Amino acid sequence: MYASPGITLSSTSWRRPHSPLHHNIRVPTMQETFDAWITPIMIGGLMLFMCFIIRDLARTSRAGRFGTLMLFVVLGAGMLGYIFKVAIGWWLQQQGIQTS
């Protein structure tokens, strides 16, 4: 790779300057910010798609009202568990309790 004589391309030359007043503050990277935003959006989309699949399964099998309800209860229990996990984690974080 071509570089000018006065320019170094080492990883230390591209670091952000540190401010002595804010040395304990960590700035999230672009990838961490993207992951924090896109993960809930994609999981929500997956859950909606799974609801469509359950509805289509109930329709094609002619399950009726009770059968459709049972399909959503049984097959949707995993999604409901994930929603509870996220909600409880958020609540614990708001209370100041450290989670792993």
C-alpha positions as CSV (number, residue, x, y, z in Angstrom):
1,M,0.0,0.0,0.0
2,Y,1.3,3.4,-0.9
3,A,1.7,6.0,1.9
4,S,3.4,9.4,2.0
5,P,6.6,9.6,4.0
6,G,5.1,11.7,6.7
7,I,1.9,9.8,7.2
8,T,1.7,6.6,9.3
9,L,-1.2,4.2,8.9
10,S,-1.0,2.5,12.2
11,S,-4.1,1.9,14.3
12,T,-2.9,4.3,17.0
13,S,-2.9,7.3,14.6
14,W,-6.7,7.0,14.1
15,R,-7.8,6.9,17.7
16,R,-10.1,9.6,19.0
17,P,-8.4,12.3,21.1
18,H,-9.0,11.8,24.8
19,S,-10.3,14.7,26.9
20,P,-8.9,14.9,30.4
21,L,-12.3,16.0,31.8
22,H,-14.3,13.1,30.3
23,H,-11.8,10.2,30.6
24,N,-14.4,7.8,32.1
25,I,-17.1,8.3,29.4
26,R,-17.1,5.6,26.7
27,V,-18.5,6.7,23.3
28,P,-20.2,3.8,21.5
29,T,-19.0,2.8,18.1
30,M,-21.1,3.0,15.0
31,Q,-21.5,-0.8,15.0
32,E,-22.7,-0.9,18.6
33,T,-25.2,1.9,17.8
34,F,-26.4,0.0,14.7
35,D,-26.8,-3.2,16.7
36,A,-28.7,-1.5,19.4
37,W,-31.2,-0.1,17.0
38,I,-31.5,-2.9,14.4
39,T,-31.8,-5.9,16.7
40,P,-35.2,-5.1,18.3
41,I,-36.5,-4.0,14.8
42,M,-35.5,-7.3,13.2
43,I,-36.7,-9.4,16.1
44,G,-40.0,-7.6,16.0
45,G,-40.3,-8.2,12.3
46,L,-39.5,-11.9,12.8
47,M,-42.2,-12.1,15.4
48,L,-44.8,-10.5,13.1
49,F,-43.7,-13.0,10.4
50,M,-44.2,-15.9,12.8
51,C,-47.7,-14.6,13.7
52,F,-48.4,-14.6,9.9
53,I,-47.2,-18.2,9.7
54,I,-49.3,-19.3,12.6
55,R,-52.4,-17.6,11.1
56,D,-51.8,-19.2,7.8
57,L,-51.3,-22.6,9.4
58,A,-54.6,-22.2,11.2
59,R,-56.4,-21.1,8.0
60,T,-55.0,-23.9,5.8
61,S,-55.8,-26.6,8.5
62,R,-59.3,-25.2,9.1
63,A,-58.7,-25.1,12.8
64,G,-61.7,-23.0,13.8
65,R,-61.7,-20.4,16.5
66,F,-60.6,-22.6,19.4
67,G,-57.9,-24.3,17.3
68,T,-56.6,-21.0,16.1
69,L,-56.5,-19.7,19.7
70,M,-54.6,-22.9,20.8
71,L,-52.1,-22.5,17.9
72,F,-51.4,-18.9,18.9
73,V,-51.2,-19.8,22.6
74,V,-48.9,-22.8,22.2
75,L,-46.7,-21.6,19.3
76,G,-46.7,-18.0,20.5
77,A,-45.5,-18.9,24.0
78,G,-41.9,-18.7,23.0
79,M,-42.4,-15.2,21.6
80,L,-44.2,-14.2,24.7
81,G,-41.4,-15.5,26.9
82,Y,-38.9,-13.4,24.9
83,I,-41.0,-10.3,25.3
84,F,-41.2,-11.0,29.1
85,K,-37.4,-11.4,29.2
86,V,-36.8,-8.1,27.5
87,A,-39.4,-6.3,29.6
88,I,-38.0,-7.7,32.9
89,G,-34.4,-6.9,31.8
90,W,-35.5,-3.3,31.0
91,W,-37.3,-3.0,34.4
92,L,-34.2,-4.3,36.3
93,Q,-32.0,-1.9,34.4
94,Q,-34.3,1.0,35.4
95,Q,-34.1,-0.1,39.1
96,G,-30.3,0.0,38.9
97,I,-29.8,-3.7,39.2
98,Q,-26.9,-5.1,37.2
99,T,-27.8,-8.0,34.9
100,S,-25.4,-10.2,33.0
